[in-house]
Amino acid sequence: MSDGQPTVLIVDDEPDLADLYAAWLADSYDVRTAYGGEDGIEAADEDVDVALIDRLMPDTSGDEVLSAIRAAGYGCRVAMVTAVEPDFDIIEMGFDDYLVKPVRREELRDAVKQLLSRSEYDAQLREYYALVSKRAALETQKSERELEGSDAYAELCEEIEELSGKLDETTAEFTTEDFERALQELEDD
């Protein structure tokens, strides 16, 4: 993130379309545009929060850009934004959303917002499980009296409660598809 705004990378070999998407998002996000697959691979880094990738591009396809992003270990969310109707080959692909062109402004903005919510949820969920694991370890090794006398344990429990509330707030924004994807990701871990 730069300037506190999430970074969105748009990869499309049609400059006018990439620039249009960038204009639609520029008021809320730090936007990078890449006019082709190779440029998209070069523009991707650990600062990118969401990548919007056209699937059909000459030379380096969107599928190859996606593979390069995943191989590099970047944790960004990826939406394929393409004129290619989805087929069964998408089942094994590591993207988070699939938008079929033409895409309307609100549809694109909503997709980015949902992808960012899922990223926030993933980070919160990882932190929550880490805290709950610490609490469980303490509860199996310490007496109830020791736990009740520990300020650190009380703070840990408060942190867990607070994070639980944040998780509830984040999931309140989820659609059915978001829940399905989150469950799939948990199963894949």
N, C-alpha and C positions, 0 to 999 in steps of 0.2 A: 504494500500500500504506500502510496506517496501522498503527502499532505493529508493523511487520515482517510483518504478516499480509497475504496477498493479499485484495483487495476483490472481492466477488461481488455483482452487482446482480441482483435477482430482480424481473421485471416480469410481473405476472399480475393480471387484473381480478377474480379470486376471492381476496379477502383471506385467507380461512382456508387456502387452498392455498399462497399466497405465504408466509404466516406459518409453515406447516408446513415448507416447504422451508428457510426461514430458520433454524428451530429445528434442522433436520438438519445445517446447515452452520456454525452459530454457534460451535461449539467449535473450529473450525479456521480460520475466515475472518472477516474484517470484512464483515458482510452488510448490504446496503441493500435495502429493499423498496419497490417502487412498485406501486400498485394501479390500474394502467391505463397505456395507451400514452403519453399526454402526460406523466404523472408520470415514466414511464421515461425519456423523452427529457430531461426536466429533471434527473433524477438521474444521468444518464450524464456522465462527465467522464474526463479523462486518468488518474485514479487507479483506475478500474475495470479489473480484470484479466480478469474473466469476467462475461458477462451471460447470464442464463437468461431467455428471453423467450417468453411465451405467444404463439402465432400468431394466435388468434382472440380479439380484444377489440373491444368496441364503440368507436365514435368513431375511435380511432387503433389500427390493427392492429399486430401484432408485426412484420409485413413493413415497415411504415412506421417503426417504432422501429429496426429493423435498418438501414434505409436512412439514417436520421438519424444513427445512430452512425457508420456508415461515411463519410457525407458530412462529418461533423465531424472525421474523421481520427483518432478514438480507436483505439488499437491493441489493444483488448481482444478476447479470444476470445468468440465468441457461440454459444450452443446454443439452438436453438428447442425449447421444451418444450411440447408441444401435443397436443391430441386429434385434430388433422388428420393423416390418413394421408398420407405423402409422395406427391407426384405429380411429373410431369416439370417443373413450374414451379420446383421447388427447384434445378434444375441451375444456373440463373443467379443464385441468391441467394448473398449473401456471408456465410453462416454457417459455423461450423466443425463443428457436430454437430447431430443431429436426434434428439430423444427423444420417443417417442409415449407419451402418458398412458394409463393410470396409470403413474407412475414410482415405483419402490421407492427407499427410502433409500440403499441401497448403490449402486444404479444412478446416482443423482444425484451422490453423493459421488465415485464413480469417474469420472464424466464431467468433473466440475470438476477433479479431479486430473490427468486426461489432457490437458485443455485447458491447464492451467498448465504441464505438462511440454512441450507443443508450443511454448508461448510462450518458455519457457526455451531450448528447442532452437533456435528461430528467432534469438534474441538471441545465443546462443553461435555459431551458424553464421555470422551476419553478422560477428561479431568475428573468427572463424577465417578467413573469406575475406579480411578486411581485412589481417590479419597475414600470411597467405600471399602476398597481393599485394605487400606491402611487401618480403617476403623475395625474391620473384621479381624485383622491380625492382632490388634490390641485387645479386642474383646475375647479372643481365645487364649491370650497369654496373661492377661491382667485380671485381678479380682474386681468385683463390682465396686468395692470400696476404693481401690486404687484409681479406677476410672472416674468415679465421682469426685475424687480429690484432685484431679488433674485439669489445670486450666487449658493446657494444650489439647487434651481430649475434648473438652467443652467447645473450644474454638473449631476443632475439626468437625464436630457435629453441627455447629452453626454454619460452617462453610458448606457442608453437604446439603443442609436444608435450603440455604440460599441458592445453591447451584441447581437443586431440584426445581425450585420456583422458576429459575431462568430457563431451564429445559422445557418446563410447561409452557412458558410464554413463547418460546421459539416454535414448539410444535403446534401451537394454536394457529400459526400462519401456514401450516403444511396442508397440502392437498392430498388426496388419496394416493396419487402417484409418488409424492414425496415420501409418504410412509412406506410404500412398497419398496422404493429404492433404498431407504434407510435400513429396512429389515434385510434386504438382499445384501447390503454392505456388511451388516453384522454377521450374516451367515458366511460371507466370504472371508472374514477375518480369522 
